[in-house]
Amino acid sequence: MKLIKEGKTKDVYALENGNILLKFKDTATVGEDGQLDPGGNKVGATIEGLGLASLRITRYYFEKINAAGIPTHYIDSDLNAGTMTVRPAVFFGKGVEIICRLKATGSFIRRYGDYCSEGQDLDFLVEASLKDDDRGDPMISPDTLEMLGIMSRAEYEEIRTLARKITEIIRDDLNSKGLTLYDLKLEFGRIDGKVALIDEISSGCMRVYKGDKWLHTVELEKYF
């Protein structure tokens, strides 16, 4: 097993059989104000049990998404070891994050606050940003993604459709637990030349509320 990358919240290893092993960590991202933020670009906190909580929720949702016939990289996971085994994927460019928004919050308010209010309903609005910490994960349009050769327009349309389906699955599941999903950050890649969901799905990738209280991963895990 060879270490490929030390990430902010996961370490990535190459397995001898060609698959990838993800080791979840107890680190959390924060925003510019130093507060916990799923959209943050830097590690600013360590929370005991966070890695296992993230893995447990990730496994729960990947199994649901696989069962719905949506292609993903997920193979299996080991809660005792805090690891998840996945199929290798090719990134779009150096990585593109897809955000599906059900309510206005976070960076959306910072960008468009003159036109919307906190918590305003959004109808599965899909946005894309580049994974680029040095440039603050800049937003990018479908036209620019295509022009720069990062992904084709057909791939973007497929990703947008899948992102909305995945968000609906997670929204409905959370609603059944008395929780409200505000937004969800997803990542896709190419596996055998086809679009597939990759990375993780935990509270580090989404904003989930109980009433007016945001639930971080360890708090959210209590509902699973």
C-alpha positions in Angstrom: 0.0 0.0 0.0 1.5 3.3 -1.1 0.6 6.8 0.1 -0.5 8.9 -2.9 -1.7 12.1 -1.2 -2.2 13.6 2.3 -5.5 15.4 2.0 -7.3 17.9 4.3 -9.8 15.3 5.6 -8.6 12.0 4.0 -5.3 10.3 3.1 -5.2 8.5 -0.2 -3.4 5.2 -0.7 -2.8 3.0 -3.8 -3.6 -0.7 -3.3 -1.7 -3.5 -5.1 -4.9 -4.6 -6.9 -5.3 -1.2 -8.6 -8.0 0.1 -6.3 -7.7 3.1 -3.9 -8.0 3.2 -0.1 -9.2 6.4 1.6 -8.3 6.9 5.3 -10.7 9.3 7.0 -9.2 11.8 9.5 -10.6 13.8 12.4 -9.7 17.1 10.7 -12.3 19.7 9.7 -12.3 22.6 7.3 -13.0 26.2 8.3 -13.8 29.5 6.5 -11.9 32.7 6.5 -13.5 33.6 9.9 -12.0 30.5 11.4 -15.4 28.9 12.0 -16.3 25.4 10.9 -17.5 25.5 7.3 -18.2 22.7 4.8 -17.1 25.1 2.0 -13.8 26.0 3.7 -10.4 25.6 2.0 -8.2 25.0 5.0 -8.0 22.7 8.0 -8.7 24.6 11.2 -10.0 22.1 13.7 -9.6 18.5 14.9 -12.7 16.9 16.3 -12.4 13.5 17.9 -14.5 10.9 16.1 -15.1 13.1 13.1 -13.4 10.7 10.6 -15.4 7.7 11.7 -18.6 9.8 11.7 -17.9 11.0 8.2 -17.1 7.5 7.0 -20.3 6.0 8.5 -22.5 8.6 6.8 -20.6 8.3 3.5 -21.0 4.6 3.5 -24.8 5.0 4.2 -25.3 7.3 1.3 -23.1 5.6 -1.2 -24.9 2.4 -0.6 -28.3 4.2 -1.2 -26.9 5.9 -4.4 -25.5 2.6 -5.7 -28.9 0.9 -5.1 -30.5 3.7 -7.1 -28.4 2.7 -10.1 -26.2 5.8 -10.1 -22.6 5.0 -10.9 -20.1 5.7 -8.1 -16.5 4.7 -7.2 -17.6 3.0 -3.9 -16.6 -0.6 -3.4 -16.7 -1.2 0.4 -15.6 0.2 3.8 -14.1 -0.9 7.1 -15.5 1.1 10.0 -13.0 -0.5 12.4 -10.1 0.8 10.3 -11.8 4.0 9.3 -11.2 3.3 5.6 -13.1 3.1 2.4 -12.1 1.2 -0.8 -13.0 2.8 -4.1 -12.3 2.3 -7.8 -9.7 4.7 -9.3 -11.1 7.6 -11.2 -9.8 10.3 -13.5 -10.5 13.9 -12.3 -12.0 16.6 -14.5 -9.0 18.9 -14.8 -7.5 19.1 -11.3 -10.9 18.6 -9.8 -14.3 20.2 -10.1 -16.8 20.6 -7.2 -20.5 20.5 -8.0 -22.8 22.3 -5.6 -26.5 21.6 -5.6 -28.4 24.2 -3.6 -31.9 23.9 -2.0 -31.7 27.0 0.1 -29.6 30.1 -0.1 -26.7 30.2 2.4 -22.9 30.4 2.7 -21.0 31.7 -0.3 -24.2 32.0 -2.3 -25.4 34.8 0.1 -22.0 36.4 0.0 -22.1 36.6 -3.8 -25.8 37.3 -4.4 -27.0 38.8 -1.2 -28.6 41.8 -3.0 -30.9 39.4 -4.7 -31.8 36.8 -2.1 -32.1 36.2 1.7 -30.7 33.6 4.1 -32.6 30.4 3.8 -34.5 31.3 0.7 -35.7 28.3 -1.3 -33.6 27.4 -4.4 -34.9 24.7 -6.8 -32.0 22.3 -7.1 -29.7 25.0 -8.4 -26.4 23.5 -9.6 -23.1 25.4 -9.6 -19.6 24.4 -10.3 -16.2 25.5 -8.9 -12.6 24.5 -9.5 -10.7 22.7 -6.7 -8.0 25.4 -6.3 -7.2 26.4 -2.8 -4.7 29.1 -3.9 -7.5 30.9 -5.9 -10.3 30.3 -3.4 -12.1 27.6 -5.4 -13.3 30.0 -8.1 -16.8 29.4 -9.6 -16.8 28.3 -13.2 -19.5 28.3 -15.9 -20.4 25.4 -18.2 -19.1 27.4 -21.2 -15.7 27.9 -19.5 -15.5 24.3 -18.5 -16.0 23.3 -22.1 -13.8 26.0 -23.6 -10.8 25.1 -21.3 -11.2 21.4 -22.1 -12.0 20.4 -18.5 -15.2 18.6 -19.4 -17.5 18.5 -22.4 -21.0 20.1 -22.4 -22.5 16.6 -22.6 -20.6 15.6 -19.5 -21.6 18.7 -17.6 -25.3 18.1 -18.5 -25.0 14.5 -17.3 -23.3 15.6 -14.0 -26.0 18.2 -13.4 -28.7 15.6 -13.8 -27.0 13.2 -11.5 -26.3 15.8 -8.9 -30.0 16.7 -8.7 -30.9 13.0 -8.4 -28.4 12.4 -5.7 -29.5 15.6 -3.8 -33.1 14.5 -4.0 -32.2 11.1 -2.5 -30.3 12.7 0.4 -32.9 15.4 0.9 -35.7 12.9 1.2 -33.8 10.7 3.5 -32.9 13.6 5.8 -36.5 14.9 5.7 -37.6 11.5 7.0 -35.3 12.1 10.0 -36.8 15.6 10.7 -33.8 17.3 9.1 -33.4 19.9 6.3 -30.7 19.8 3.6 -29.6 23.3 2.6 -26.9 22.4 0.1 -24.6 19.6 -1.0 -21.1 19.6 -2.5 -20.3 16.6 -4.8 -17.4 15.5 -6.9 -17.5 13.5 -10.1 -14.8 11.8 -12.1 -14.4 9.4 -15.1 -14.3 5.7 -14.4 -13.7 3.6 -17.5 -14.5 6.8 -19.5 -17.9 7.2 -17.9 -19.1 9.8 -15.4 -19.3 8.6 -11.8 -19.7 10.0 -8.3 -16.5 10.0 -6.3 -15.0 11.4 -3.0 -17.3 11.3 0.1 -20.7 12.3 1.2 -20.7 13.5 4.8 -21.6 16.7 6.8 -18.3 18.0 5.6 -19.9 18.2 2.2 -23.3 19.5 3.1 -25.2 21.8 5.3 -27.9 20.1 7.3 -30.2 21.8 9.8 -32.4 20.7 12.7 -34.8 23.7 12.8 -32.4 26.7 12.7 -29.4 24.8 14.0 -26.6 23.6 11.7 -25.5 20.0 12.5 -21.8 19.2 12.0 -20.9 15.6 11.2 -20.6 14.2 14.7 -23.9 15.8 15.6 -25.5 14.6 12.4 -24.3 11.1 12.9 -26.7 10.7 15.9 -29.6 10.6 13.4 -28.2 7.6 11.6 
